[in-house]
Amino acid sequence: NSSAGVAQLLPPGEKAENLPSLRNRYFAIRHGRSMANVTRIVTCAPENCLEGAGLHHTGVEELRDVLAPQRLQKYGFSPEDTVVYTSDYKRAVQTADILQELNSLPAAIPDPRLRERLHGQLEGWPSPRTLQIFDEESVTGVAGYGVEPVGELRARLLSLLRHCEDLHCGKKII
């Protein structure tokens, strides 16, 4: 059911059944292991991620395996019916480039709406501490530390989804 994944993006109280059916099928791929993942330091700000914080060599190796054509064959991605969008962050662009190269797909379309959640004052902090703060947020509902509120992240993603629905029909969108 293509609306199942959308339900998590909806504002509280809104149900997926209230959405029109989607004209496209959607797939998500997370970027490979990045330098920030290896060092366990939060790196999500544009000034650090557009040109820096790219993939670690182990992330490139993992992606070459995970995104190999034989692994993705069951999805039927083809140049004619697949559109790839990516965050404009270096690690995401590198991931999309590997996907495109291995599977002969069209070049990815960078879109800042796919950027990771901005972590505000937590930028540069050790990632285990930020996970504790996000756990607190899940209880209190307050982000704090200048972290991008979940509602703003949701709005960005829904904006991209609406854009894709307006622009494409019958496509597989990664």
N, C-alpha and C positions, 0 to 999 in steps of 0.2 A: 504494500500500500504506500504510494508515494507521499501521502500526507502525514504518515506516522512520524517521520523525522522533522516535519515542519511544526508539529504540535509543541515541541520543546522550545521553539522560538517565539511562540505566541505569548502575548501579555497574559498575566493571570486572569483566569475566568473565561478567556476566549477558547473555543474548542475548534479542533481541526475540521470537524464536520461543517463548520460555518464558512470554510474556505471553498472557493471554487476548485474544481479538480485541476490539477497541474497539467500543463501541456507538454512538459518535458520530464525526463527521469534525471535524478540528481545523485551524484556520487561524491564522496569526500575522501581526500587523501591528506594525511598529515605529513608535514615536511620530515625529512630524514633527521637523524641525530646531528645536532648543530654544535658548534663550538660552545655556545652557551649551555647546552645540555650537558656537555662533558665537564665543564667547569662548575656546573650547578649554580650559576649566577643568573639572576633575572635580567634578561636583555630583550626588551619589547618596545622601546622608544624608537620612533623613526630615525632620529639622529644617530642611533647605534646600529640600526638594522637594514637600512636601505643599501648601504655599501659594505657594512661589516657584519659580524656574527653569522657568517655563512656556514655551510655544512662542514662537519668534521669528516676526515677521510673514511672513518668507519660508517658514517651515515651514507656516504656515496656508495660504499660497497653494499650496505644493506638494501638501499633503494634499487640498485642494479639487480638484486635478487627478487625483491618483493614486487617490483614493477615490470618484471620480465614478461614478454608477450604470452608465454605459456601459462603464467599465473593469472593473467587478466583476460584470457581468451573467453571465459564463460560470460563476460559482460558484453562481448561483441562490440567493443570500441572500434570505430573505423574513421578514417579522415573525412568521410562524407557525412557522418551523423554525430560526430563528437565535437564538442566545444570545451576547451579547457580555460578556466579562469584561475588565477593565482593571486595571492597577496603580492605586493610589490617588494616585500622584504627579501633580501638576498637568499636566505635559506629556502624560502618557498619558490622563488624563481628557479633556483638550481634544481629543486625537486621536480618542478614542472618541466624543465629542460630535459631531465633524465627520462621522465615519462614520455615526452614527445619523441626524443631520439630513439628510444627502444621500441616504441609502438607506432612509429610513423604517423603521429597525430599532428594536427595543425599547431602552430606556435601558440603558446598560452597568452591570454589577455591579462595583463597585470591590473589589479583593481584594489585600491587602498581600503575598500570596505571589508576586504578579507584579512586585514591585519589582525594580529593577535590583540587581545584585550590590553589596553594601556595600563601599566602598573604604577604610574605616577611616581611618588616618592620611594617606591619599592624597587625602582630600577637600580640594578647593581647589587641588590641584596642577595644573600644566599637563598636559593630556591626553597629549602626546607622551611625556613621562617615564613616565607610568603604563603606557603600552603597552610600554615597555622592561622594566618590572618584570614585567608579565604574560608577556612572552616568557621571562624568566628563570624564572618560575613553571612554565611549560610544560616546561622542562627539568628543574628541581629537584623539582617537585611540591609545593613549599612556597610558600604565599601571602605571608606576612610582612606587616609594616606594619599588622596588624589587619584585613587584607582578608578578607572572608567566604570561607571555603574552598569550592571547587567542589562538594564533597560536600554541604554545607549548602544551596547553591543548588539542586542536583539534588533534594534531599529536599523542598524547598519546592515545586518545580514538579511533582514526582510526587504530592505531597499534593493539589495542585489538580486534577491529572488524575484521580486516584482520586475526588475529590469530584464532579467533573463526570460521571464514569462512573456513580457511585451515584445522582446526581440526575436525569440526563437520558438519554434514549434516542432515537436516530434524529435527533439535532439536528446542526446545523452550529454549531460553537462557535469563536468568534473570540476 
